[in-house]
């Protein structure tokens, strides 16, 4: 079998990326081995073929294609595979760097520290500040990038003892470092609390003395994630104090436009887990809270990942809607989710359960209560095939036979 490590890496490339990698290999600046280009062409052809998979390529066959008149040399072929693998990883790094223009600019800022390049440096630093101002939310990456910007500026100043504005460069670097540390520490602490909730662990996540008092200072009041994570921690450590949940949801609404989608989604899921805990204790009013969280997440475009909504999430939306008896509202809510984003099973649920509940209500001339709707949805999701269930519930005489 040929290099599975190389094949596994190249199999992750799209056709577009394979074409770009070929151009990368053809450039003498990056590659001076023609044999690597020829080896890639053999693998590339196998990757694009619908017949034999690339993982079935044989060493002897590859060698004969590369060197038809030479004796087989396993060490040489393995070296070629290793070199091509290294080139592929360099390509991946380069492509990733192009997509992260902020990191590229921060690296360039550090490189352009020569006095004769001051104009170039000023232009790059303006570009970095524009990037930071346009970032969609203040994540830990935002504060780390702020620190890297100010650290580069401070580092230049520290090399000149007579710098008059030395402190003006030191203080922003120190402040942005502190913001990054506090936010990331809180994020780690939340992750530890969640892990501890479902896994037994003897390890504690230590916090330096005075940390909790320090983050209550006024300077952190305008840092969204500091306020939010403190409320999350209180929800997880004092679950019986429901005021913490209220404070958490209020802070999520207040700071929604200052958070990245990833951070906001994560915090909403934590809030939902809290609701699930309260529901398991018999507090059914938290079904409405879950439903409201889903409504906000849909309005903010947080539920779709890779343009798809998972079946589990969609069924949870149904559960929340039926749990509060709001099947009509659930129907309206579900219409805000693009139909193409639903998995096949979820599309079936979207078009079947709510109309079924409405049909039953009309037949019995009253609205279904929460328990009846829940039973209908549960029976529908369990029925095999669903079409049989749909046909039978349209007969009013059989409604309660099927629901109860």
PyMOL commands that set and color helices and strands:
alter all, ss='L'
color gray80, all
select helices_A, chain A and resi 4-10+15-26+34-48+54-56+59-66+74-99+101-111+115-134+140-158+166-198+211-214+218-220+224-237+243-254+256-258+261-280+286-299+311-323+327-334+339-341+344-364+370-382+386-393+396-403
alter helices_A, ss='H'
color red, helices_A
deselect
rebuild
show_as cartoon
